[in-house]
Amino acid sequence: MNEDVEIYNNYASLSAELTSSEKIAAQLEELLMAGNYDTAKLILEPSQPVDIAEAIGSLPQILQALAFRLLKKNEAIEVYEYLDPIVQQTLLDRLRSGEVLEIVEKMSPDDRVQLFDELPAKVVRKFLSALSPGERKVTAELLGYKPETAGRLMTTEFIDLKEMQTAEEALSLVRKRAPFTETIYSLYVTDKERHLTGILSLRDLVTAAPSKQIGEVMTRDVVNTTTDTNQEEVARAIQRYDFLALPVVDKENRLVGIVTVDDLIDVIEQEATRDIYAAGAVQAGDEDDYFQSSLFTIARRRIVWLLILVLANSITTRVIAMNDQILSQVVILAAFIPLLIGTGGNVGAQSSTVVIRGLSTQKIKSLGALKAILKETFTGALLGILMLFVVIPFAWWQGNGPLIGFAVGISLISITTLAATAGALLPLMFDRMGLDPALMSSPFITTVTDIAGVFIYLNTATWLLANSNL
């Protein structure tokens, strides 16, 4: 017993050095390897479910199921919902069939559907057939909605009240149903046909006079969304109105579920990850398993866009080859090609980043697409003019004369203006076509400006050489 206390005290002393999940994992692995399960339970008991889930996920696979079995039944279900999809699937394989079915049965509907999305269809059918009739019906309904919509994301665990109920009756109902509901801070009012007619907060209900009817307390102007609304739009609505949950209605305005803010945080992270992948010309697969993927899988996700970019950049090579005469006459011209196309790529990337972000947050609507393009065009021209004060003297000095200086200067303004315009125009064009504007990001803008920049630069130099005695 003294040994258990000493180990537990050692665990507590790690608090200044490690995060909660790292502390748990560090001691948990040591205790499980030693077979000291009683002390392992002591460490798990006061910990938060999300920290336990992260700790279990960092354990060797052989110990994950063992650590999970040490949890109390109710806690195990909550911890399971926080686990990464890969760890969830590993536990499904290692736990006994009865344990797995009990966990899946007691999961909240939206988390259960999220798990099923990661599993093979054959396994999903097996679980569906083993669920209780009520849970099977709810799960099948949610799976029937399109992926990445409010219907697929929502939970059916909410509290709905009636207008004729008194505050006292409603509060009694909330107490009764709270243990089985995902959130009770927002309460919804429906009529006999389940049409959404109002909303009130738990605070409004608690502070209302016991005899007052819900219809007198509720707010009738309800912001809601429909089952087929894209999850990004749902996230923007919750952000706009600072909601903890957003009601979801069907085509007949019947309340069918709610989307909670914790689910939307996951959506925002997922969408941000996709945009970052697209910005780097990486094919987005399952973001959760990226760092657990094999080298071949990682290469496969990147090679497609890289091959497209290689083919596109071959045009740049062709443009240079077509202007070999001017390059052979004035060899120093070649030295400034990287400077010009690099500057153009950077300016274009900046413009595309600003516009893509504006599209994502919807703030670009206040300015308008045309004004946004013109603003970036003038910004690109101004940036080119400001850089002339450094670039022209340097090019003049390196080229031993004004020809190179003027060629580089004229090309620089043209390239930065073109790059900024393309950086704004292409994402907006993609968005208008219904495609992901993030695809028109740094690698593609850089490629476009490379081709145009080399063409402008070499043709400018050719014209200056033909029309000047400099």
Stockholm file with secondary structure:
# STOCKHOLM 1.0

chainA/1-470         MNEDVEIYNNYASLSAELTSSEKIAAQLEELLMAGNYDTAKLILEPSQPVDIAEAIGSLPQILQALAFRLLKKNEAIEVYEYLDPIVQQTLLDRLRSGEVLEIVEKMSPDDRVQLFDELPAKVVRKFLSALSPGERKVTAELLGYKPETAGRLMTTEFIDLKEMQTAEEALSLVRKRAPFTETIYSLYVTDKERHLTGILSLRDLVTAAPSKQIGEVMTRDVVNTTTDTNQEEVARAIQRYDFLALPVVDKENRLVGIVTVDDLIDVIEQEATRDIYAAGAVQAGDEDDYFQSSLFTIARRRIVWLLILVLANSITTRVIAMNDQILSQVVILAAFIPLLIGTGGNVGAQSSTVVIRGLSTQKIKSLGALKAILKETFTGALLGILMLFVVIPFAWWQGNGPLIGFAVGISLISITTLAATAGALLPLMFDRMGLDPALMSSPFITTVTDIAGVFIYLNTATWLLANSNL
#=GR chainA/1-470 SS CHHHHHHHHHHHHGGGTSCHHHHHHHHHHHHHHHTCHHHHHHHHTTSCHHHHHHHHHHSCHHHHHHHHHTSCHHHHHHHHHHSCHHHHHHHHHHSCHHHHHHHHHHSCHHHHHHHHHHSCHHHHHHHHHHSCHHHHHHHHHHHTSCTTBHHHHCBSCCCEECTTSBHHHHHHHHHHHGGGCSCCSEEEEECTTCBEEEEEEHHHHHHSCTTSBHHHHSBSCCCCEETTSBHHHHHHHHHHHTCSEEEEECTTCBEEEEEEHHHHHHHHHHHHHHHHHHHTTCCCCCGGGGGGSCHHHHHHHHHHHHHHHHHHHHHHHHHHHHTHHHHHHSGGGGGGHHHHHHHHHHHHHHHHHHHHHHHHHTGGGGTCHHHHHHHHHHHHHHHHHHHHHHHHHHHHHHHTSHHHHHHHHHHHHHHHHHHHHHHHHHHHHHHHTTSCGGGSSHHHHHHHHHHHHHHHHHHHHHHHHHTCCC
#=GC SS_cons         CHHHHHHHHHHHHGGGTSCHHHHHHHHHHHHHHHTCHHHHHHHHTTSCHHHHHHHHHHSCHHHHHHHHHTSCHHHHHHHHHHSCHHHHHHHHHHSCHHHHHHHHHHSCHHHHHHHHHHSCHHHHHHHHHHSCHHHHHHHHHHHTSCTTBHHHHCBSCCCEECTTSBHHHHHHHHHHHGGGCSCCSEEEEECTTCBEEEEEEHHHHHHSCTTSBHHHHSBSCCCCEETTSBHHHHHHHHHHHTCSEEEEECTTCBEEEEEEHHHHHHHHHHHHHHHHHHHTTCCCCCGGGGGGSCHHHHHHHHHHHHHHHHHHHHHHHHHHHHTHHHHHHSGGGGGGHHHHHHHHHHHHHHHHHHHHHHHHHTGGGGTCHHHHHHHHHHHHHHHHHHHHHHHHHHHHHHHTSHHHHHHHHHHHHHHHHHHHHHHHHHHHHHHHTTSCGGGSSHHHHHHHHHHHHHHHHHHHHHHHHHTCCC
//
